């Protein structure tokens, strides 16, 4: 590799990362994907050049895996891909700085802790979070490898990947290959053996088993905006539901924004809304079922209730709008959840980017956006017999976020989404498979209703046990066990990332002090 041009090493690393990602069958390539960049850094090139080549690798990875965002917003996709690629360079620059300041041992440790800290802070926990390329997500189609996510979540997968890459690189360049061989084998294969043991574990007996019907209406997300189309769409949802409901059915699930109006539905007066009369008639015909559905709604306030509240034109009042999950039964609305993890640019902008409001609005985004909720209160039926962790749209990518609902009593995870904006691309398949990791982390069943697909049931081991087709109307029915035991991850959250953050802070301080003393 000494003779290879830096462009080839940079491109090779980006292509290996892309080739390992779902829906590719070459997941194992993730264990060597960073080695070309490690070699590039070892060659001692200047910092500015190293940054440029790392950026190229990250850009290739981002484009290769998430190019399909372009189908919903071209300018937004370009901005997201370029910005995310740029931020991904930060752990690598920190690694180069520490290795040159403190030597190999601290240097390679810093790459591991800086990257995982970056994932936790940027990909999961701020206003522009984008967790799609979290390293641990790469095993979404190989859940048999990572049953131990019930302890670590996806951060454990990232630790495994980075440690394997670093050890394999050291094994390659070291003259003491025998010394490194056994530790390398242990790091690569021990997690697989532990996962096999956990995969044979039988979860506690369920507290109940309920009949669930998932509805996939296959409604054109652009066509639903046409005036006068809501009534026909609602009737289709009801028709599909009634084709599968039986005496065992307790829960019917419709997808994200299945109930939609240009002007939104006022949350406090849903029962009085004339256009929803067919819905209430449907629920009265089936008094034993609960309907979990997506709805675009709003609330009216006499004052500016929050920073995202907007003034009603020609009025003194304000309103908040929500991308919402709601449980309804024959008595009316039962419980509400306002989507929290809003899509940057499309659904929300952090305060420091509000100067871009008009630009995002021009390309189909929102200026103030939706209002989310801060707490992790799960949805409950009126009799409290069923408590659900709701996930609207892409919220199912956030592991610790979803685990919070389970820690608060949810016995079932329900994903309602509309993936049609992306078309028949890897995007909707990746999102479906990421939900399998949430099942492992929480050891809960996942029920997933997607507008155009793919709707499915996922068991607590992360296996898809029933699914519908893509871009066809479908109804899927299954008895689903309700489980209550808490995993280590749901009880304590992402402890591993918090330990890594502390270690990263120590390494930064240690390196700064050492450079100051060196003068």
Number of C-alpha atoms within 10 A of each C-alpha: 11 10 5 9 10 23 14 15 23 25 21 19 25 26 18 24 28 27 21 21 25 23 18 12 12 14 20 15 16 23 21 20 22 24 24 23 22 21 18 22 23 12 13 11 12 9 12 9 12 22 18 15 21 27 23 20 28 26 22 21 24 22 18 16 22 19 18 20 21 14 14 16 18 14 13 18 18 14 12 19 19 15 12 20 21 17 15 21 22 16 20 23 18 16 23 23 17 25 20 13 17 15 12 14 10 17 20 21 19 25 24 22 24 25 26 27 23 21 23 21 14 18 22 21 16 12 18 19 19 20 19 21 18 21 23 21 26 28 23 25 23 18 22 19 19 29 29 24 26 23 21 22 30 29 24 21 22 20 20 18 23 25 20 24 21 21 22 21 17 20 18 14 11 12 10 11 12 10 11 16 15 10 14 19 13 12 15 18 12 12 18 17 14 14 17 16 12 16 19 10 10 9 13 10 11 13 11 14 14 15 18 24 27 29 31 32 27 21 19 14 16 9 10 19 13 11 9 10 13 20 12 11 18 18 14 16 22 19 14 19 24 16 10 16 19 14 9 14 19 20 20 23 26 28 32 26 23 27 23 20 19 11 10 16 21 18 19 12 11 16 16 10 10 8 14 16 12 14 19 17 12 17 19 15 11 18 12 14 23 24 22 28 23 29 24 23 24 20 16 19 17 11 13 16 13 12 10 20 21 20 17 12 8 6 8 11 15 19 20 23 24 23 25 27 29 19 23 22 22 19 12 15 19 18 16 19 23 25 23 20 28 23 20 19 27 19 19 25 25 13 11 8 11 15 11 12 17 12 15 22 15 10 15 14 21 19 22 21 25 25 24 19 12 10 11 18 21 23 24 20 20 17 8 8 9 19 22 24 26 29 28 25 23 23 22 26 27 24 26 21 20 25 27 22 25 28 23 16 19 25 28 25 28 23 28 30 30 26 24 23 18 17 16 16 15 17 21 24 17 21 22 27 25 26 28 29 33 30 28 29 30 36 29 30 25 27 26 27 33 30 29 29 29 23 27 25 25 27 19 23 27 29 20 17 10 14 20 21 14 20 19 15 18 22 24 19 20 18 15 20 19 21 21 21 20 19 20 17 25 26 16 16 22 22 16 18 23 14 12 21 20 12 17 22 14 12 20 16 11 15 20 14 12 13 12 8 8 8 6
